[in-house]
């Protein structure tokens, strides 16, 4: 979540690049918020009260900088996960909790040092009629107190040509009523909703289905806000399509979908050596939000998922250790039915955010900061290793057998905890000695990882 900014008449003003034009935005901009914690975790479909507890008990202590939560808006009724993405009003009255629960979550997360990103569904409303989760009666194109028929695009058919910009951005995504975000009135209503979330302490937004809105329209909504915070947009890249992710980098970070697909290809093919060039052909590092998977990609098969076991864990280790992009750890729930909604109790969640290999690498990333990638090594296929300057070193073995090797690092000599396997507070049996020449003699288990950093020296 990075923005360029400069002083204009004594005021900090954002500089946007939209549709090839550089314009001075009227809102105050934030660069990446203060601190060294750059990792986001998406707590998909978690109750807001449960996210509050997670911030206190897990996310804050692990060093996560941000938590992204599922949409805070009243939505259509139903058990499926996607009902959260069909809003019927901008009241906080969904299945994840009410306004008080949401406000309490933000307060608890902030107290734990974790900032909050709200998933904002502003491209569309519902695909039908009924009564919402908060009791609001609605029909498609009529949402009392918010939008009427004239507030929606006149194309009332489904998107069917991704090579046609007008079709992608003005027609309906799977039958959902498509808001006319070119309308000043519509922009104002959306901006008021986002401002309200900001008033509750939300630090930034993930803009759902951003690809289906013109970048100029999204920038205009942001421009109507008094203090918009930081933004990341969902723009799925498609070869030969009319709308591309780099159009949205002036608004904020952009979800880099090609990254997750690249990781799947590398880990499933057995050739993780190709990850040395993981940034090639993608958004610039300063604009890219990276992820191994999300709720859409785990269901459409385009990325690894929790069902891939050790390969999935190793992919998360790589993402957190690599300097490319701003990483987003996805923590969802187990499913067999792709439409299934979240568990109703404590069981059934993947809890990826709490696994040692993940939390250990969150601490690793916080420690190494912007240190450059150094000391790359690979065996041409299933094993890689690299350093982050003199701050950290990581090795991954994606094969079915052990890997015994002497690695060269730039780390200072000493004894380190392998944070991919154990917490520095309890590292017995998981220490590694780095010689004063920077070398490590070690054996990596099959599908195993080694991660050392200067903030976790064992003695």
C-alpha positions in Angstrom: 0.0 0.0 0.0 2.2 2.7 -1.2 1.4 6.1 -2.6 3.5 8.9 -4.0 2.9 12.3 -2.3 4.3 15.8 -2.4 3.7 19.1 -0.6 1.4 21.6 -2.4 0.8 24.9 -0.6 1.8 23.3 2.7 -0.8 20.5 2.2 0.2 16.8 1.7 -1.6 15.9 -1.5 -1.7 12.7 -3.5 -0.4 12.3 -7.0 -2.5 9.9 -9.1 -1.7 8.5 -12.5 -4.9 7.4 -14.0 -5.5 6.4 -17.7 -2.0 7.7 -18.5 -2.6 11.2 -17.0 -0.9 12.5 -13.8 -3.4 14.5 -11.7 -3.2 16.1 -8.3 -5.8 14.5 -6.1 -7.6 16.8 -3.6 -7.4 14.3 -0.8 -4.7 13.9 1.8 -2.7 10.8 1.1 -0.9 8.3 3.3 2.2 6.5 2.3 2.6 3.1 3.8 1.6 3.7 7.4 4.3 4.1 10.0 6.2 1.1 11.3 8.0 -1.9 9.8 5.0 -4.4 9.7 4.1 -4.9 6.1 2.2 -8.2 6.0 -1.5 -8.4 5.6 -3.7 -11.3 6.6 -7.1 -11.8 5.1 -9.5 -13.4 7.6 -12.1 -14.5 5.1 -15.7 -14.6 6.4 -14.6 -14.4 10.0 -17.0 -12.9 12.6 -15.8 -9.5 13.5 -15.7 -10.5 17.2 -13.5 -13.4 16.3 -11.2 -11.1 14.3 -10.9 -8.9 17.4 -9.7 -11.9 19.4 -7.3 -13.0 16.7 -5.7 -9.5 16.6 -5.1 -9.7 20.4 -4.0 -13.3 20.6 -2.3 -14.0 17.3 -2.0 -11.3 14.8 -0.5 -8.6 16.9 2.0 -10.8 18.7 3.1 -12.4 15.4 3.8 -9.0 13.9 1.1 -8.7 11.2 0.7 -5.1 10.1 -2.9 -5.4 8.7 -5.9 -7.5 8.8 -8.4 -7.5 5.9 -12.0 -8.4 6.8 -14.9 -9.4 4.7 -17.5 -6.8 3.6 -19.1 -4.6 6.2 -22.5 -4.1 4.6 -26.0 -5.6 4.7 -26.4 -8.2 2.1 -28.8 -10.8 0.7 -29.8 -13.7 2.8 -28.3 -17.2 2.3 -25.7 -19.5 3.6 -23.3 -19.3 0.6 -20.1 -17.3 1.0 -20.9 -15.1 -2.0 -24.0 -13.6 -0.3 -21.6 -11.2 1.4 -20.7 -9.8 -2.0 -24.3 -8.8 -2.9 -25.0 -5.7 -0.8 -28.5 -4.3 -0.3 -27.6 -1.4 1.9 -24.4 0.2 3.4 -25.5 -0.5 6.9 -23.2 -2.8 8.9 -25.8 -5.5 9.4 -24.4 -8.7 7.8 -23.8 -12.2 9.2 -20.4 -11.3 10.5 -21.6 -8.8 13.0 -23.3 -5.4 13.6 -21.9 -1.9 13.8 -20.8 -2.3 17.4 -19.0 -5.6 16.7 -17.2 -4.0 13.8 -16.2 -0.9 15.8 -15.0 -3.1 18.7 -12.9 -5.2 16.3 -11.2 -2.1 14.9 -10.5 -0.9 18.4 -9.1 -4.2 19.5 -6.9 -4.6 16.4 -5.5 -1.1 16.8 -4.7 -1.9 20.4 -2.8 -4.9 19.2 -0.9 -2.9 16.6 -2.8 -4.2 13.6 -4.4 -1.9 11.1 -7.7 -2.8 9.4 -8.6 -3.1 5.7 -12.3 -3.3 4.9 -13.3 -5.2 1.8 -15.6 -2.7 0.0 -18.2 -3.9 -2.6 -19.0 -0.7 -4.5 -19.3 -1.9 -8.1 -22.7 -3.5 -7.8 -25.6 -4.3 -5.6 -27.7 -7.5 -5.7 -29.0 -9.7 -8.5 -32.5 -10.1 -7.2 -35.2 -9.0 -4.7 -36.0 -9.9 -1.1 -35.2 -8.8 2.4 -31.6 -8.3 3.5 -29.7 -9.6 6.5 -30.6 -6.4 8.4 -34.3 -6.4 7.5 -34.1 -4.0 4.5 -36.6 -4.8 1.7 -35.1 -4.3 -1.7 -35.6 -5.1 -5.4 -33.0 -5.2 -8.1 -32.2 -1.5 -9.0 -34.1 -0.2 -6.0 -32.3 0.1 -2.6 -34.2 2.5 -0.3 -32.1 5.3 1.1 -29.2 4.5 -1.3 -29.9 3.9 -5.0 -32.8 3.9 -7.5 -33.1 2.7 -11.1 -31.4 5.7 -12.6 -28.3 5.1 -10.5 -27.4 1.9 -12.5 -25.9 1.4 -15.9 -28.4 1.0 -18.7 -26.8 -2.2 -19.9 -28.9 -4.8 -18.2 -27.3 -7.9 -19.6 -24.3 -10.0 -18.4 -20.7 -9.2 -19.4 -19.9 -11.4 -22.4 -16.9 -9.8 -24.1 -13.7 -9.1 -22.0 -12.1 -7.6 -25.0 -14.6 -4.8 -24.9 -14.0 -2.2 -22.2 -17.5 -0.8 -22.3 -19.0 -4.3 -21.9 -16.7 -5.1 -19.0 -17.3 -1.9 -17.1 -20.9 -1.0 -17.9 -22.7 -4.3 -18.1 -23.6 -6.7 -15.3 -21.2 -9.1 -13.6 -23.1 -12.4 -13.3 -26.4 -10.6 -13.1 -25.5 -8.1 -10.4 -27.0 -4.7 -10.6 -24.2 -2.6 -11.9 -23.8 0.9 -10.3 -23.2 3.9 -12.6 -20.0 4.9 -11.0 -19.6 7.7 -13.6 -22.5 9.4 -11.8 -21.6 12.2 -9.3 -24.5 11.2 -7.1 -23.5 7.5 -7.0 -19.9 8.5 -6.3 -21.1 10.7 -3.4 -23.1 7.9 -1.9 -20.3 5.4 -2.1 -17.8 7.9 -0.7 -20.1 8.6 2.3 -20.2 4.9 3.0 -16.4 4.6 2.9 -16.1 7.8 5.0 -18.4 6.2 7.6 -16.1 3.2 7.8 -13.1 5.5 8.2 -15.0 7.2 11.1 -15.0 3.8 12.8 -11.2 3.6 12.5 -10.8 1.6 9.3 -7.3 2.3 7.9 -7.9 1.4 4.2 -9.9 -0.5 1.7 -9.7 -3.5 -0.7 -11.9 -2.5 -3.6 -13.8 -5.5 -4.9 -14.4 -6.0 -8.6 -12.3 -2.9 -9.4 -11.7 -4.1 -13.0 -15.4 -3.6 -13.6 -15.2 0.1 -12.8 -13.2 2.7 -14.8 -10.1 3.7 -12.9 -11.2 7.3 -13.3 -14.4 6.5 -11.5 -12.7 4.9 -8.6 -10.2 7.8 -8.3 -13.2 10.2 -8.3 -14.9 8.3 -5.4 -11.6 8.5 -3.5 -11.4 12.2 -4.3 -14.7 12.8 -2.7 -13.5 11.4 0.6 -12.1 13.7 3.3 -9.3 11.2 4.2 -9.4 8.0 2.2 -6.6 6.1 3.8 -4.8 3.5 1.7 -6.4 1.4 -1.0 -5.8 -1.9 -2.9 -7.8 -2.8 -5.9 -8.9 -6.2 -7.2 -8.0 -6.3 -10.9 -7.7 -9.8 -12.4 -5.3 -9.8 -15.3 -6.3 -11.6 -18.5 -4.3 -11.9 -21.7 -5.7 -9.8 -24.5 -8.3 -8.2 -22.3 -9.3 -4.6 -22.6 -8.8 -3.7 -18.9 -5.4 -4.3 -17.4 -4.0 -4.1 -13.8 -1.5 -1.3 -14.4 -4.3 1.1 -15.2 -5.1 1.1 -11.4 -1.7 1.6 -9.9 -2.3 5.4 -9.4 -5.1 4.6 -7.0 -3.1 2.3 -4.7 -1.7 -1.2 -4.7 -3.2 -3.8 -7.0 -3.8 -7.5 -6.3 -1.3 -9.3 -8.5 -3.1 -12.4 -9.7 -0.3 -13.6 -11.9 1.8 -14.2 -8.8 -0.3 -16.9 -7.3 -0.6 -18.6 -10.7 3.2 -18.5 -11.1 3.7 -20.1 -7.6 1.3 -22.9 -8.5 3.1 -23.6 -11.7 6.5 -23.6 -10.0 5.6 -25.8 -7.0 3.5 -28.3 -8.8 5.9 -28.7 -11.7 8.9 -29.3 -9.4 10.7 -26.4 -10.8 10.9 -23.7 -8.1 14.2 -22.6 -9.4 12.2 -20.4 -11.9 11.1 -18.3 -8.9 14.4 -16.3 -9.2 12.5 -14.3 -11.8 9.2 -14.2 -10.1 8.8 -10.5 -10.6 9.1 -10.7 -14.4 6.0 -9.8 -16.4 4.1 -8.5 -13.4 3.4 -5.2 -11.8 6.3 -3.3 -10.2 7.0 -4.4 -6.7 5.9 -1.1 -5.2 2.4 -1.6 -6.7 1.8 -5.3 -6.3 0.0 -7.0 -3.5 1.0 -10.7 -3.6 -0.9 -13.7 -2.4 -0.6 -17.5 -2.7 -4.4 -17.8 -3.0 -7.7 -16.1 -2.1 -11.3 -17.2 -1.9 -11.9 -17.0 -5.6 -8.7 -18.6 -6.8 -8.8 -21.5 -4.3 -12.2 -22.4 -5.8 -11.4 -21.9 -9.5 -8.2 -23.9 -9.4 -5.8 -21.2 -10.6 -3.6 -21.2 -7.5 -2.4 -23.6 -4.8 -4.8 -24.0 -1.8 -4.7 -25.4 1.7 -5.5 -28.7 0.1 -2.0 -28.8 -1.4 -0.5 -29.3 2.1 3.3 -28.8 2.3 3.6 -27.2 -1.1 1.1 -24.5 0.0 3.1 -23.9 3.2 6.3 -23.6 1.2 4.7 -21.2 -1.2 3.7 -18.9 1.7 7.2 -19.1 3.1 8.6 -18.0 -0.2 6.1 -15.2 -0.6 6.9 -13.8 2.8 10.7 -14.2 2.4 10.9 -12.7 -1.1 11.3 -8.9 -1.5 8.8 -8.7 -4.3 5.5 -7.0 -3.5 3.4 -6.6 -0.3 2.3 -10.0 0.9 -1.2 -11.0 1.9 -1.6 -14.3 3.8 -5.0 -15.9 3.1 -6.7 -17.6 6.0 -10.1 -19.2 5.1 -11.9 -22.4 5.9 -12.1 -26.0 4.7 -14.7 -26.7 2.0 -15.8 -29.4 -0.4 -18.8 -27.5 -1.8 -17.4 -24.4 -3.6 -20.5 -22.3 -2.6 -20.3 -23.3 1.1 -20.4 -20.5 3.6 -18.1 -20.2 6.7 -18.3 -22.6 9.7 -20.6 -21.6 12.4 -18.2 -22.5 15.2 -14.5 -22.8 16.0 -13.9 -25.9 13.9 -13.3 -26.0 10.1 -11.0 -23.0 9.7 -7.7 -23.5 8.1 -5.9 -21.0 10.5 -3.1 -20.5 8.0 -2.3 -17.2 9.7 -1.4 -19.0 12.9 0.9 -21.8 11.5 4.5 -21.5 12.7 6.0 -21.5 9.2 3.8 -18.5 8.4 4.1 -16.5 11.7 7.8 -17.2 11.8 8.2 -15.7 8.3 6.0 -12.7 9.2 8.7 -11.9 11.9 11.4 -12.6 9.3 9.9 -10.1 6.9 9.6 -7.5 9.6 13.2 -8.0 10.5 14.8 -7.9 7.0 12.7 -4.9 5.8 13.9 -3.7 2.4 17.2 -5.7 2.4 18.1 -6.7 -1.1 18.0 -10.3 -2.3 21.4 -11.9 -2.2 23.2 -15.3 -2.3 20.7 -16.9 -4.6 21.3 -20.7 -5.1 19.2 -23.4 -6.7 19.7 -26.9 -7.9 17.9 -26.3 -11.2 14.7 -27.8 -10.0 13.2 -28.5 -6.5 15.4 -26.6 -4.1 16.3 -22.9 -3.7 18.0 -20.6 -1.2 18.5 -16.9 -0.9 19.5 -14.2 1.5 18.1 -10.8 2.4 21.4 -8.9 2.7 23.0 -9.6 6.1 19.6 -9.7 7.8 18.1 -13.1 6.8 18.4 -16.3 4.9 15.9 -18.8 3.6 16.1 -22.3 2.0 13.3 -24.4 0.6 13.3 -28.1 -0.3 10.2 -29.0 -2.4 11.4 -32.5 -3.1 10.4 -35.9 -1.6 13.9 -36.5 -0.2 16.2 -34.8 2.3 18.7 -32.1 1.1 22.1 -32.0 2.8 24.2 -29.0 1.7 26.5 -26.3 2.8 24.9 -22.9 2.1 26.7 -19.6 1.7 25.0 -16.7 3.4 25.8 -13.1 4.3 24.6 -13.5 7.9 26.9 -12.7 10.9 28.3 -15.8 12.6 26.3 -17.3 15.4 23.5 -19.6 16.5 20.0 -18.9 15.0 16.5 -20.3 15.4 14.9 -21.7 12.4 11.7 -19.7 12.6 10.0 -21.7 9.9 10.0 -24.6 12.4 9.9 -23.1 15.8 9.3 -19.9 17.8 12.5 -18.2 19.1 11.0 -18.5 22.6 11.1 -22.3 22.3 13.7 -23.3 19.8 15.2 -26.4 21.2 16.1 -28.8 18.5 15.6 -26.2 15.8 18.8 -24.2 16.0 21.3 -23.7 13.2 24.9 -22.5 13.5 26.2 -19.9 11.0 30.0 -20.0 10.7 32.0 -16.8 10.9 32.5 -17.2 7.1 28.8 -17.1 6.7 28.4 -20.8 5.8 25.8 -23.2 7.1 26.0 -27.0 7.0 22.5 -28.3 7.4 20.0 -30.9 6.1 16.6 -29.8 5.0 13.8 -32.4 5.4 11.6 -33.3 2.4 9.1 -30.5 1.8 10.9 -28.5 4.4 12.1 -24.9 5.0 14.8 -23.1 6.8 14.4 -19.4 7.7 17.0 -17.5 9.8 17.1 -13.8 10.7 19.1 -11.6 12.9 16.1 -10.9 15.2 16.0 -14.6 16.2 19.5 -15.5 17.3 19.5 -18.3 19.8 22.8 -17.4 21.5 
